[in-house]
């Protein structure tokens, strides 16, 4: 038996073709991590993805593209166990395929892994997606003028808990900021392989979180955490989400969030997200100087 994971309406056709080619029974696992409107995935799946994958990236100040595959690896391995399958299959290619193979080797080394051409991989998520002509979030046309907009994000121990004073979950914060930052043309950037990745909400939250850390972390801790952030990002890009080192860095990043509480005003304008005057809670370290303006280029 083979369990095939993917997204979109072509999954059933791909499963039938794989069954014909291999002679094996094929079970499909449809994955939607908030990337396919109007449903946008189940509340349970999207919430888990936001809390278990997007939040660690925000706290590590990492604008990485590859956040879906670790979630798919976990779900695919669990599905294989439930169905008694010995093989799993997916539609990732290139770097995504290498990441997936490394993840499955760490989680379920006994399972055989197949990369199946033509299977739509779960790459469009609440976190971001590779930009296509029909963007899911509306970006302004070239030359279109939009008045600047401000938004306030509140964090509690490194977790975004409110947008403009209204309580939100991590998933809710990403949804709102995806719309608002995209409307200002912010959140598109080039990846290492030359593609354009759109992550407007992620850019806004990482920019706000980085600014608040600058005003709440003890200086020596802040300097070391910047090194940890870079290593965390490199590990995830290299497909080492499940590695012992990544696990240890997760623990450090989580511990460092204890004082990262307060509000950050963001200016959204002209393809940029700029942090303005982060205001830390009174419990933050009193001797830490307030940062200046921090800008992230879309």
Secondary structure, 3 states (H helix, E strand, C coil): CEEEEECCCCHHHHHHHHHHHHCCCEEEEECCCCCCCCCCCCHHHHHHHHHHHHHHHHHCCCCCCCCHHHHHHHHHHHHHHHHCCCEEEECCCHHHHHHHHHHHHHHCCCCEEEECCCCCCCCCCCCCEECCCCCCCCCCCCCCCCCCEEEEEEEECCEEEEECCEECCHHHHHHHHHHHHHHCCCCEEECCCCCEEECHHHHHHHHHHHHHHHHHCCHHHHHHHHHHHHHHHHHHHCCCCCCHHHHHHHHHHHHHHHHCCEEEEEEEECCEEEEEEEEECCCCCCCCCCCCCEEEEC
